[in-house]
Amino acid sequence: MPALSGASSWLNGPALTASGLHGKVVLVDFWTFSCINSLRPLPYLRAWATKYQAQGLVVIGVQSPEFAFEQRLDNVRDALASHAISFPIAVDNGHRVWNAFQNEYWPAIYLIDAEGRIRYHHFGEGDYDQTERAIQALLTEAGASRVDHGLVSVRGEGAEAAPDWDNVKSPETYLGYARTERFASPGGPVPDIRHAYTAPTPLDLNDWALAGDWSMGAEATTVRKAHGRLLFRFHARDLHLVAGPATRGSPLHFRVLIDGKPPGSNHGADTDEQGNGTIDGQRLYQLIRQKAPIDDRTFEIEFLEPGAEVFAFTFG
């Protein structure tokens, strides 16, 4: 087991060490709190941490940030509270734990046996039954008694709900110029300065555009004037937006439309039937959860005040 000493801090308990965990079966989950792929396994991680704690399982989350705002401890604490995470969290702002494991993925699960050897890994979502069987086998091998060999039954809510993979035809799309693709506003990105953008009509599938006054940075794009709009032509059940106020503690209001109309029963966990919502922190927002039939749709979000930063669209 690689060292955990590279963590910049620990939450939900004292710092843990590889030597101090000897004799325990350890599950290490690399995640980051605004990544939809990292959020959907959480119901299983919480359930396993509770079910197998008495038999010697220790679940550790390694929060390895993708965006700069994910390095802020207050943002991480907010995420732990929002998702009811009580198992230990190593805050890996320098990616030193990530590098020690030679990890490359969010999420990534590693299982370490009681002798400190990595015996199993899984990259990405899914295969939860297989992972739980591996947990049970390592606990039994370590001498745990009364290991329940049934499988947990969980149901994620909101952004933690299982995706509808059959209908996901839109890719994760970054909204800063360093990594963005398929930006359709005429003239393309204008880096690092305030600019008045327009949105073409119609958009092709998986194209996105801005309308109004925005400034596009390398990592995030910021609305500079009230009523700036962001549009995306997508095909998926769920649409999420990673966003936040540029100034912490300044809630910002928005309204979303789907094909030019309020979402109604297709609203997400962070919007109502009229499409209204509030940006209250730097995190992932679920804005649309469609009911069948799933088809190509045009999503639009209008920010009613300036100051919102948008980072990425994700789908499910």
ZILIN-V668177 format. One record per pair of residues at least 4 apart in sequence whose ideal C-beta (glycine too) atoms are under 8 Angstrom apart, sorted by the first residue. I is the first residue (numbers start at 1). GAP is how many residues later the second one is. D is the distance in whole Angstrom. If there is no record, write none. Layout:
# ZILIN-V668177
I,GAP,D + I,GAP,D
This chain:
# ZILIN-V668177
1,17,5 + 1,20,7 + 1,25,7 + 1,111,5 + 1,115,5 + 1,116,7 + 1,117,6 + 2,16,7 + 2,95,7 + 2,98,4 + 2,99,5 + 3,14,8 + 3,15,6 + 3,94,8 + 3,97,6 + 4,11,7 + 4,12,6 + 4,13,6 + 4,14,6 + 4,56,8 + 4,86,6 + 4,93,6 + 4,96,8 + 5,12,7 + 5,91,8 + 6,86,7 + 6,88,7 + 6,90,3 + 6,91,5 + 6,93,7 + 6,94,6 + 7,8,7 + 7,55,7 + 7,83,4 + 7,84,6 + 7,85,6 + 7,89,7 + 7,90,6 + 8,83,5 + 8,84,7 + 8,85,5 + 8,86,6 + 9,64,7 + 9,82,5 + 10,4,6 + 10,5,5 + 10,6,7 + 10,78,6 + 10,79,7 + 10,80,6 + 10,81,7 + 11,62,8 + 11,65,7 + 11,66,7 + 11,69,6 + 11,77,7 + 11,78,4 + 11,80,6 + 12,68,7 + 12,73,7 + 12,74,6 + 12,75,6 + 12,76,5 + 12,77,5 + 13,75,5 + 15,75,8 + 16,4,6 + 16,5,6 + 16,42,8 + 16,44,7 + 16,72,6 + 16,74,7 + 17,4,7 + 18,4,8 + 18,98,6 + 21,5,5 + 21,37,6 + 21,91,8 + 21,95,7 + 22,92,7 + 22,93,8 + 22,94,6 + 23,33,7 + 23,91,5 + 23,119,7 + 24,32,5 + 24,33,7 + 24,34,5 + 24,90,6 + 24,118,8 + 25,27,8 + 25,31,6 + 25,32,5 + 25,33,7 + 25,86,7 + 25,87,7 + 25,88,6 + 25,89,6 + 25,110,7 + 25,113,5 + 25,114,5 + 25,117,6 + 25,119,8 + 26,31,8 + 26,32,5 + 26,33,8 + 26,34,6 + 26,85,7 + 26,86,4 + 27,18,8 + 27,21,7 + 27,30,6 + 27,31,7 + 27,32,5 + 27,33,7 + 27,82,6 + 27,83,7 + 27,84,6 + 27,85,8 + 27,108,7 + 28,32,5 + 28,34,6 + 28,73,7 + 28,81,7 + 28,82,5 + 28,84,7 + 29,12,7 + 29,16,6 + 29,30,7 + 29,31,7 + 29,32,5 + 29,33,7 + 29,78,6 + 29,79,7 + 29,80,5 + 30,32,5 + 30,34,5 + 30,62,8 + 30,68,6 + 30,71,7 + 30,73,5 + 30,75,7 + 30,76,6 + 30,77,6 + 30,78,4 + 30,79,8 + 31,4,7 + 31,7,4 + 31,8,8 + 31,10,8 + 31,30,6 + 31,31,7 + 31,32,6 + 31,33,7 + 31,75,6 + 31,76,5 + 32,6,6 + 32,31,6 + 32,32,6 + 32,33,5 + 32,34,5 + 32,35,8 + 32,38,5 + 32,74,6 + 33,5,7 + 33,6,8 + 33,30,7 + 33,37,6 + 33,42,7 + 33,43,6 + 33,46,4 + 33,50,8 + 33,250,7 + 33,251,8 + 34,32,7 + 34,33,6 + 34,35,8 + 34,36,6 + 34,208,5 + 34,248,7 + 34,249,6 + 34,250,5 + 34,277,7 + 35,4,7 + 35,31,6 + 35,71,5 + 35,72,8 + 35,249,8 + 35,279,8 + 36,4,7 + 36,123,6 + 36,204,5 + 36,248,6 + 36,278,4 + 36,279,8 + 36,280,6 + 37,69,6 + 37,70,6 + 37,87,7 + 37,88,6 + 37,277,8 + 38,4,8 + 38,68,5 + 38,69,5 + 39,44,7 + 39,120,5 + 39,121,5 + 39,245,7 + 40,85,6 + 40,116,6 + 40,119,8 + 40,120,6 + 40,121,7 + 40,122,6 + 40,123,7 + 40,276,7 + 41,4,6 + 41,66,6 + 41,68,8 + 41,84,6 + 41,87,7 + 42,4,6 + 42,41,6 + 42,43,7 + 42,114,7 + 42,118,5 + 43,4,6 + 43,111,4 + 43,112,7 + 43,113,5 + 43,117,6 + 44,4,6 + 44,84,5 + 44,87,8 + 44,88,8 + 44,108,7 + 44,110,6 + 45,4,6 + 45,14,6 + 45,16,7 + 45,40,8 + 45,42,7 + 46,4,7 + 46,38,7 + 46,39,7 + 46,40,8 + 46,41,8 + 46,108,8 + 47,4,6 + 47,105,4 + 47,107,5 + 48,4,6 + 48,9,7 + 48,11,6 + 48,84,7 + 48,87,6 + 48,104,7 + 49,4,6 + 49,8,7 + 49,10,4 + 49,37,8 + 49,38,5 + 51,97,7 + 51,101,6 + 52,4,7 + 52,5,4 + 52,83,6 + 52,87,6 + 52,95,8 + 53,4,6 + 53,5,8 + 55,84,5 + 55,89,4 + 55,90,8 + 55,91,7 + 55,92,5 + 56,58,7 + 56,83,6 + 56,86,6 + 56,88,5 + 57,78,6 + 57,82,6 + 58,29,8 + 58,30,8 + 59,28,4 + 59,29,8 + 60,27,7 + 60,28,5 + 60,29,8 + 60,30,6 + 61,24,7 + 61,26,6 + 61,27,7 + 61,28,5 + 61,29,7 + 62,27,8 + 62,28,5 + 62,30,5 + 62,35,5 + 62,36,7 + 63,7,7 + 63,13,6 + 63,26,6 + 63,27,7 + 63,28,5 + 63,29,6 + 64,28,4 + 64,31,6 + 64,33,7 + 64,34,5 + 64,39,8 + 64,42,7 + 65,5,3 + 65,6,5 + 65,27,8 + 65,28,6 + 66,4,6 + 66,40,7 + 67,152,6 + 67,153,8 + 67,175,7 + 67,244,6 + 68,151,7 + 69,6,6 + 69,175,6 + 69,213,4 + 70,5,6 + 70,6,7 + 70,212,8 + 71,22,5 + 72,4,7 + 72,210,8 + 73,4,6 + 73,18,7 + 74,4,6 + 74,174,8 + 75,4,7 + 75,206,7 + 75,207,5 + 75,208,7 + 76,4,6 + 76,13,7 + 76,15,6 + 77,4,6 + 78,4,6 + 78,203,6 + 78,205,7 + 79,4,6 + 79,6,8 + 79,204,7 + 80,5,4 + 80,6,8 + 80,9,6 + 82,201,8 + 83,77,7 + 85,4,7 + 90,7,6 + 92,4,7 + 92,5,4 + 92,6,6 + 95,4,6 + 96,4,6 + 97,4,7 + 98,5,5 + 99,4,8 + 101,7,8 + 101,9,6 + 103,5,5 + 104,4,8 + 104,19,8 + 105,18,4 + 105,19,6 + 107,16,8 + 107,17,7 + 107,18,7 + 108,13,7 + 108,14,7 + 108,15,5 + 108,16,8 + 109,11,8 + 109,12,6 + 109,13,5 + 109,14,8 + 109,22,6 + 110,8,5 + 110,10,7 + 110,11,5 + 111,7,7 + 111,8,6 + 111,9,4 + 111,10,7 + 111,20,8 + 111,23,6 + 111,24,7 + 111,27,6 + 112,4,6 + 112,5,7 + 112,6,6 + 112,7,7 + 113,4,5 + 113,6,5 + 113,25,5 + 113,28,7 + 113,29,7 + 114,24,7 + 114,27,7 + 114,28,4 + 114,29,8 + 119,15,7 + 119,19,6 + 120,11,7 + 120,14,4 + 120,18,8 + 122,4,8 + 122,5,6 + 122,8,7 + 122,9,6 + 125,38,8 + 127,4,6 + 128,4,6 + 129,4,6 + 129,22,6 + 130,4,7 + 131,4,7 + 132,4,6 + 132,19,5 + 132,20,7 + 133,4,6 + 133,18,8 + 134,4,6 + 135,4,6 + 136,4,6 + 136,11,5 + 136,12,8 + 136,13,6 + 137,4,6 + 138,4,6 + 139,5,4 + 139,8,5 + 140,4,6 + 140,7,5 + 155,6,8 + 156,4,3 + 156,5,4 + 156,6,6 + 157,4,6 + 157,112,8 + 158,110,8 + 158,111,4 + 158,128,6 + 159,81,6 + 159,110,7 + 159,125,6 + 159,127,5 + 161,77,8 + 161,155,7 + 163,5,6 + 163,74,8 + 163,75,7 + 163,152,8 + 163,153,4 + 164,4,7 + 164,72,7 + 164,73,4 + 164,74,7 + 164,130,7 + 164,152,7 + 167,68,7 + 167,69,6 + 167,70,5 + 167,127,4 + 168,67,8 + 168,68,5 + 168,69,8 + 168,147,5 + 168,148,7 + 169,36,7 + 169,37,8 + 169,66,4 + 169,67,7 + 170,35,8 + 170,36,5 + 170,62,8 + 170,64,4 + 170,65,5 + 170,66,5 + 170,143,8 + 170,145,5 + 171,35,7 + 171,144,8 + 172,140,6 + 172,141,7 + 172,142,5 + 172,143,7 + 173,7,7 + 173,8,7 + 173,9,7 + 173,33,7 + 173,35,6 + 173,59,7 + 173,139,6 + 173,140,5 + 174,4,7 + 174,5,4 + 174,6,5 + 174,7,8 + 174,137,7 + 174,138,5 + 175,5,6 + 175,33,8 + 175,41,8 + 175,45,7 + 175,46,5 + 175,55,8 + 175,135,5 + 175,136,6 + 175,137,6 + 175,138,7 + 176,4,6 + 176,40,7 + 176,41,5 + 176,42,5 + 176,43,4 + 176,44,5 + 176,45,6 + 176,135,7 + 177,12,4 + 177,14,5 + 177,39,5 + 177,40,7 + 177,41,6 + 178,40,4 + 178,41,6 + 180,9,7 + 182,24,6 + 182,25,5 + 182,26,6 + 183,5,6 + 183,6,6 + 183,24,8 + 183,25,6 + 183,26,7 + 184,15,7 + 184,16,6 + 184,19,6 + 184,20,7 + 184,23,4 + 184,24,6 + 184,25,5 + 185,12,4 + 185,13,6 + 185,14,6 + 185,15,7 + 185,24,5 + 185,25,5 + 185,26,8 + 186,12,6 + 186,14,7 + 187,10,8 + 189,27,5 + 190,5,4 + 190,7,8 + 190,26,6 + 191,25,6 + 191,26,8 + 191,27,8 + 192,23,7 + 192,24,7 + 192,25,6 + 192,26,8 + 193,22,6 + 194,19,6 + 194,20,7 + 194,21,5 + 194,30,5 + 195,18,7 + 195,19,7 + 195,20,7 + 195,21,7 + 196,16,7 + 196,17,6 + 197,12,7 + 197,13,4 + 197,14,6 + 197,15,7 + 197,16,8 + 197,17,6 + 198,11,8 + 198,13,6 + 199,4,8 + 199,10,4 + 199,11,7 + 199,12,4 + 199,30,7 + 199,32,5 + 200,9,6 + 202,31,7 + 202,96,7 + 203,4,4 + 203,5,7 + 203,6,6 + 203,28,6 + 203,29,8 + 203,30,4 + 203,95,6 + 204,29,6 + 205,28,5 + 205,29,8 + 205,30,6 + 205,91,6 + 206,26,8 + 206,27,6 + 206,28,7 + 206,29,8 + 207,25,8 + 207,26,5 + 208,22,7 + 208,23,6 + 208,24,4 + 208,25,8 + 208,105,7 + 209,21,8 + 209,22,5 + 210,4,5 + 210,6,8 + 210,11,7 + 210,18,7 + 210,19,7 + 210,20,6 + 210,21,8 + 211,17,7 + 211,18,4 + 211,19,8 + 211,20,7 + 212,11,7 + 212,13,6 + 212,15,6 + 212,16,3 + 212,17,6 + 213,10,7 + 213,11,4 + 213,12,4 + 213,15,6 + 213,93,8 + 214,7,6 + 214,8,7 + 214,9,6 + 214,10,6 + 214,14,6 + 215,6,7 + 215,7,5 + 215,9,6 + 216,5,5 + 217,4,7 + 217,5,7 + 219,92,7 + 220,89,4 + 220,90,6 + 220,91,5 + 221,88,7 + 221,89,5 + 222,24,6 + 222,85,7 + 222,86,7 + 222,87,5 + 222,88,8 + 223,5,4 + 223,7,8 + 223,80,5 + 223,83,6 + 223,84,7 + 223,85,5 + 223,87,8 + 224,4,7 + 224,82,5 + 225,81,5 + 226,77,7 + 226,78,6 + 226,79,5 + 226,80,6 + 227,75,6 + 227,76,7 + 227,77,7 + 228,74,7 + 228,75,5 + 228,78,7 + 228,80,8 + 229,71,6 + 229,72,7 + 229,73,5 + 229,74,8 + 230,70,7 + 230,71,5 + 230,73,8 + 230,80,6 + 231,67,6 + 231,68,7 + 231,69,5 + 231,70,8 + 232,7,7 + 232,66,8 + 232,67,5 + 232,81,6 + 233,63,7 + 233,64,7 + 233,65,5 + 233,66,8 + 234,5,6 + 234,62,7 + 234,63,6 + 234,64,8 + 234,65,6 + 234,79,7 + 234,81,7 + 235,59,7 + 235,60,7 + 235,61,5 + 235,62,7 + 236,54,8 + 236,58,7 + 236,79,4 + 236,80,6 + 237,52,6 + 237,53,5 + 237,57,6 + 237,78,8 + 237,79,6 + 238,30,7 + 238,48,6 + 238,50,6 + 238,51,5 + 238,52,7 + 238,77,6 + 238,78,4 + 239,29,7 + 239,47,8 + 239,48,5 + 239,49,4 + 239,60,6 + 239,74,7 + 239,76,6 + 240,28,8 + 240,44,5 + 240,45,6 + 240,46,5 + 240,47,7 + 240,73,7 + 240,74,5 + 240,75,7 + 240,76,7 + 241,43,7 + 241,44,5 + 241,46,6 + 241,60,7 + 241,69,6 + 241,71,8 + 241,72,6 + 242,41,7 + 242,42,5 + 242,43,8 + 242,68,7 + 242,69,4 + 242,70,5 + 242,71,8 + 242,72,7 + 243,36,6 + 243,39,8 + 243,40,8 + 243,42,6 + 243,65,6 + 243,66,6 + 243,67,5 + 243,68,7 + 244,35,6 + 244,37,6 + 244,38,3 + 244,39,7 + 244,64,7 + 244,65,6 + 244,67,8 + 245,4,8 + 245,5,5 + 245,6,7 + 245,7,5 + 245,34,6 + 245,35,8 + 245,36,8 + 245,37,8 + 245,62,6 + 245,63,6 + 245,64,7 + 246,4,8 + 246,61,5 + 246,62,7 + 246,63,5 + 247,60,6 + 248,33,8 + 248,34,8 + 250,57,6 + 251,27,5 + 251,28,7 + 251,29,5 + 252,26,7 + 252,27,4 + 252,51,6 + 252,52,7 + 252,53,5 + 252,55,6 + 252,56,5 + 253,23,7 + 253,24,7 + 253,25,6 + 253,26,8 + 253,50,8 + 253,51,4 + 253,52,6 + 254,22,8 + 254,23,5 + 254,24,7 + 254,25,6 + 254,47,5 + 254,48,6 + 254,49,5 + 254,50,6 + 254,54,7 + 255,19,7 + 255,20,5 + 255,21,6 + 255,22,8 + 255,46,7 + 255,47,5 + 255,49,7 + 256,6,8 + 256,7,6 + 256,11,8 + 256,15,6 + 256,19,4 + 256,21,7 + 256,31,5 + 256,32,7 + 256,43,7 + 256,44,7 + 256,45,5 + 256,46,8 + 257,4,6 + 257,5,6 + 257,6,7 + 257,18,6 + 257,42,8 + 257,43,5 + 257,44,8 + 257,45,8 + 258,4,8 + 258,5,5 + 258,8,6 + 258,17,8 + 258,30,6 + 258,32,8 + 258,39,5 + 258,40,7 + 258,41,6 + 258,42,8 + 259,38,6 + 259,39,6 + 260,38,7 + 260,40,8 + 262,11,6 + 262,12,5 + 262,13,5 + 263,4,4 + 263,5,8 + 263,8,6 + 263,10,7 + 263,12,5 + 263,25,6 + 264,9,5 + 265,8,7 + 265,26,6 + 266,22,6 + 266,23,7 + 266,24,5 + 266,25,6 + 267,4,4 + 267,5,6 + 267,6,5 + 267,8,7 + 267,20,8 + 267,21,7 + 267,22,7 + 268,17,7 + 268,18,4 + 268,19,5 + 268,20,5 + 268,21,5 + 269,17,4 + 269,20,7 + 270,7,5 + 270,15,4 + 270,16,5 + 270,17,6 + 271,4,6 + 271,5,7 + 271,6,4 + 271,16,5 + 271,17,8 + 272,4,5 + 272,5,7 + 277,8,7 + 277,10,7 + 279,6,7 + 279,24,8 + 279,29,5 + 282,27,8 + 284,30,7 + 287,12,7 + 287,14,7 + 288,9,8 + 288,11,6 + 290,4,6 + 290,7,7 + 303,5,5
